[in-house]
Amino acid sequence: REDEEFLRFVKHVIALRREHTVFRRDTFFTGEASGPEQLKDIAWLRPDGLEMSQEDWLDPTRQSFGCAFGAAATRRYMLLLNAAPDDVVFRLPAAEGGPWRSILDTSRSEGGGGAWAERGAVWPLAARALVLIREATL
């Protein structure tokens, strides 16, 4: 049973890479802002939704963070990571895209998503989990 669940999870991840061109880039993200909203092509975030500082990166107790990425002209994505043994609440930035829909959640055996949240909302992030969300089309 566990092998079957793992295989479904791997197939799901492979399908995501195939479906979303942002995961097949041939250039590196730069952190530069562009577009009318002046969003960075990648921004590293703390669980409170604010951008990480140098001090945040050097904090040895930090166990959760995320990143928002994607071109300003296309859908935005967010990857939320929690290495802590406890669940955390991650605030989605008010200035970044949305509404959001999960497309990968490692806390679910098949890796599926489907949960929704509005910009600026809080996202419950399970202990030792990774969640990938993207801007949803209404």
N, C-alpha and C positions, 0 to 999 in steps of 0.2 A: 504494500500500500504506500509506504513512504517513497519507494522508488518511482512509482507511478505519479505521485504528487510532484516530486522533484522534476521528473521529465516534463510534466505539464508546465511547470514554472519556467524551465529552460526554454521550452517552445514559445512561451509567452514573451520572454525577454528577446528572443531572436526575432519574433514577429514585430515587436516594438521598434527594434533597430531598423528593420526592413521598411516599416511604415513611415517612420519619422526621419526626414533627411537631416535634421539637426544632429543626429547621432552618427552621421557618416560624413562629417566635415573634413575637408582637406586643408584647412587652416586652423590656427589656434585662436581661441578667444583672446581679446586684448584688454578688456575692461574699459574700453572707450565708449562714451555715450554717443547715441545717434538717434535720428528720427525726431518727430515733433514732440514726443514726450521726454526726449533726452535720456532714454534708458541705456544702461551699460549692457554690452553684449553678454557679460557675466558679472554678477554681484554676489559676494559671499555674505551670508546673513546669520545673525544670532537668533535664538529662539524668540526673542522679543520683536523680531522683524526688522531690526536696524542692521545696517551694514557693519561687518566686523572691522575692528581696528587692529593695529599692530599688537596692542596689549591683549586683545581677545585671542589672537593666534598664539601668543606666548603663554596663555593661561593653561597650566597643566591639569586643571580640574575640568576644563571644557570637554563635554562628552556629546554635545548636540550642536549641529549647525546645518546650514542649508545653502543652496545657491540658486539664484534666478538666472536664467540664460535664454538665449535665442535672439535673433535679429528683431529690431524694433518693428520691421515691416511684416513680420510673420508672428505666429503664435509664440508666446512665452512659455517656458517650462520652469518648474522648480523641483529640485531634488532636496529632500529633507532627510537627515541622517540622525539617528539617536543610538549611541553606543552605551548609554546609561542603563543600569539594571531596572530603572523605573520609567514609567510613561512620562512624557513631557507634553506641554502644550506649546505649539509653535504658532506665533502670530504671523499671518500672511501680510506682507507689506501693503499699505493702502495705495501706494504709487505704482505697484506692479500688476499689470494685467487683471485678469479675472473676468467673470467667475472662473473658478478652478474645478477640475475634475481629476480624480486620481486614475492613473493608468497602470500603476505598479505599486504593490504593497507587500513587502516581504513578511508582514505579520499574518498574512492570509496564505493558507497552504498552497493554493494554486497561483498566487501572485497577482490575482486580479485586482482591479480597482473598482471605480464606479461612484465613490463618495464625492460630494460636491461641497464647495464653500465659496462665499463671496470674497471679494478683495477686502483686506483688513480684518477678516474673520480669524478665529483661532482654529487650528488643525490639531486634533489629538494624535500624537505620534507614539506608537507603542514602544515599549522597552526593546532595545537592540533591534531596531527596525529601520528600514529605508523605504521611503515613499516617493514616487515620482508623480507629479501632478502637471497638468498643462492647462492653458487657457481653453476654456470650453466655447463652443459655438452654441448660440441659443437657438 
